[in-house]
Amino acid sequence: MASSRSLGLALVILMMGTTLTGCLGLAIQRETMEYMREDPIVRNIEDTVGWDYTFESNGIDSVLYKNETSIVFDETVSKLVINFRAQLPYSSAIEDLIGNDTNEYRYVDVKLWQPGVRESGGDPIWHVRATQDQPLERFDSFTKSDYISGTWIFEVEARGYGVTAPVDQLSFHDHFDVYATITKPCVYFAESHEIGECTYLSDLQ
């Protein structure tokens, strides 16, 4: 009943605003619309960057893959998670056979740099290097004090083989996937956003 009365009152005020002229009428209409507007909803949204790559090679030379992307941190970021996996078939057997030289031809090396650290010659905040199979692992031990505002650099360098043989049992393809995900608040305004859309809180400040 209370909501019906409120809606009825709002409609009466809106009708009064349309009958009045000048600034008074506009002011009443504006106040009525503000009264009827839904409160914004704040949700925590995950923003993910990274790569999923399968090697394909010809001949005896391994393939080099390099890439990097930026991640913008601000004071609203509340969480950082990295997921990493490497698949280097037969890597243990090959290393036992011909030694650690395979570490130079089959590897996945991933680093995450805080703002300005790579340029100054410092150490990455996170670094992993795989030369053998590594099952999917989640890294989430970062603390709020680690989240320095600015542009971070997420980079990967990897070498691998991808062999498609006439016999399936002899085929193998090196592969890795690595993703960094930050969580930050996003504001949904019913009157201006479609379903699933929102505006990051940091963009409103």
C-alpha positions in Angstrom: 0.0 0.0 0.0 2.8 2.4 0.9 4.5 2.0 -2.5 1.2 2.5 -4.3 0.6 5.7 -2.4 4.1 6.9 -3.2 3.6 6.2 -6.8 0.3 8.0 -6.8 1.8 11.0 -5.1 4.6 11.1 -7.6 2.1 11.0 -10.5 0.1 13.8 -9.0 3.2 16.0 -8.5 4.3 15.2 -12.1 0.9 16.3 -13.5 1.0 19.5 -11.4 4.5 20.2 -12.9 3.1 19.9 -16.4 0.4 22.4 -15.7 2.7 24.9 -14.2 4.8 27.1 -16.4 8.3 28.4 -16.2 11.1 27.4 -13.8 8.6 26.2 -11.1 7.2 23.6 -13.4 10.6 22.4 -14.6 11.8 22.2 -11.0 8.9 20.1 -9.9 9.3 17.7 -12.9 13.0 17.4 -12.1 12.4 16.7 -8.5 9.8 14.1 -9.3 12.1 12.2 -11.7 14.8 12.2 -9.0 12.3 10.9 -6.5 11.3 8.0 -8.9 14.9 7.1 -10.0 16.2 3.8 -8.7 19.3 3.7 -6.4 22.5 2.7 -8.2 23.8 -0.8 -7.6 27.5 -1.4 -6.9 28.9 -4.8 -8.0 32.4 -6.2 -7.9 33.5 -6.9 -11.4 36.4 -9.1 -12.6 38.6 -7.8 -15.4 40.8 -10.5 -17.0 43.8 -10.3 -19.4 46.1 -13.0 -20.6 46.9 -15.6 -23.2 46.0 -19.2 -24.2 48.6 -20.4 -26.8 49.3 -23.7 -28.5 52.6 -24.1 -30.4 52.8 -25.3 -34.0 56.3 -25.8 -35.4 58.0 -27.0 -38.6 61.3 -28.7 -38.6 63.7 -28.9 -35.6 63.6 -25.3 -34.5 61.4 -24.3 -31.6 58.9 -21.4 -31.9 59.3 -18.2 -29.9 56.2 -16.6 -28.5 56.3 -13.2 -26.8 53.5 -10.9 -25.7 52.7 -8.3 -23.1 49.7 -6.2 -22.0 49.0 -3.5 -19.4 46.8 -3.6 -16.4 45.6 -0.3 -14.8 45.4 -0.4 -11.0 43.7 2.3 -9.0 42.7 2.6 -5.4 39.4 0.7 -5.9 41.2 -2.6 -6.9 40.4 -5.1 -4.2 41.9 -8.4 -5.5 44.5 -9.8 -7.9 44.5 -13.5 -9.0 46.8 -15.2 -11.5 46.0 -18.6 -13.0 48.8 -20.4 -14.8 49.2 -23.8 -16.6 51.9 -25.3 -18.8 51.8 -28.4 -20.9 55.2 -29.6 -22.3 54.7 -33.3 -23.2 57.6 -35.6 -22.7 59.7 -32.8 -21.2 61.0 -34.9 -18.3 62.0 -37.8 -20.6 63.7 -35.4 -23.1 65.7 -33.6 -20.3 66.9 -37.0 -18.9 68.0 -37.9 -22.3 69.8 -34.9 -23.6 70.2 -32.7 -20.4 69.0 -29.3 -19.3 69.6 -27.7 -22.6 65.9 -28.3 -23.3 65.2 -25.5 -20.8 66.3 -23.1 -23.5 64.1 -24.5 -26.2 60.9 -25.5 -24.3 59.9 -23.1 -21.5 57.2 -20.6 -20.4 58.3 -17.5 -18.5 55.8 -15.1 -17.2 56.3 -11.9 -15.2 54.1 -9.2 -13.6 55.6 -5.8 -13.1 54.5 -3.0 -10.9 54.6 0.5 -12.3 58.1 1.6 -13.3 59.9 -1.4 -11.8 60.9 -3.1 -15.1 62.3 0.2 -16.5 64.4 0.7 -13.3 65.9 -2.8 -13.4 64.0 -4.1 -10.3 62.3 -7.4 -9.7 58.8 -8.4 -10.8 56.2 -8.8 -8.1 55.3 -12.2 -9.6 57.4 -14.5 -11.7 57.0 -18.1 -12.8 59.1 -20.2 -15.2 58.0 -23.7 -16.3 60.2 -26.1 -18.2 58.1 -29.2 -17.5 54.4 -29.8 -17.2 52.8 -27.6 -14.6 49.1 -28.3 -13.7 46.7 -25.4 -13.3 47.7 -23.3 -10.3 46.1 -20.3 -8.7 48.2 -17.5 -7.3 46.3 -15.1 -5.0 48.6 -14.3 -2.1 48.9 -10.7 -3.0 48.0 -8.1 -0.4 46.3 -4.7 -0.6 49.6 -3.0 0.0 50.9 -4.5 -3.2 48.3 -2.8 -5.3 50.2 0.3 -6.3 48.2 2.6 -8.5 49.4 3.0 -12.1 50.0 0.9 -15.2 51.3 -2.6 -14.5 52.9 -4.8 -17.2 52.0 -8.4 -17.7 54.4 -10.2 -20.0 55.2 -13.7 -21.3 58.1 -15.2 -23.2 57.9 -18.9 -24.3 59.4 -21.4 -26.6 57.9 -24.7 -27.7 57.2 -27.3 -30.3 54.0 -28.4 -32.0 54.4 -31.6 -34.0 51.6 -33.2 -36.0 52.8 -36.7 -37.0 51.1 -39.3 -39.3 50.7 -41.4 -36.2 48.6 -39.7 -33.5 50.6 -41.2 -30.6 53.7 -39.4 -31.9 52.0 -36.0 -32.2 52.4 -33.4 -29.4 51.9 -29.7 -29.0 53.3 -27.5 -26.2 50.7 -25.3 -24.7 50.3 -22.7 -21.9 47.5 -20.5 -20.6 48.0 -17.7 -18.1 45.5 -15.1 -17.0 45.6 -12.2 -14.5 42.3 -11.0 -13.0 41.7 -7.9 -11.0 38.5 -7.2 -9.1 37.1 -3.7 -8.7 33.6 -2.1 -8.0 31.4 -1.2 -10.9 28.2 0.9 -10.6 25.0 0.0 -12.4 22.4 2.8 -13.1 19.1 1.3 -14.2 18.1 4.4 -16.2 21.3 4.5 -18.3 22.7 1.0 -18.5 21.7 -2.0 -20.4 21.6 -5.4 -18.5 25.2 -6.5 -17.9 26.6 -3.0 -18.3 28.1 -0.7 -15.6 30.6 2.1 -15.0 33.7 1.5 -12.9 33.6 3.4 -9.7 37.0 4.8 -10.4 35.7 6.4 -13.6 33.0 8.3 -11.6 35.4 9.8 -9.1 
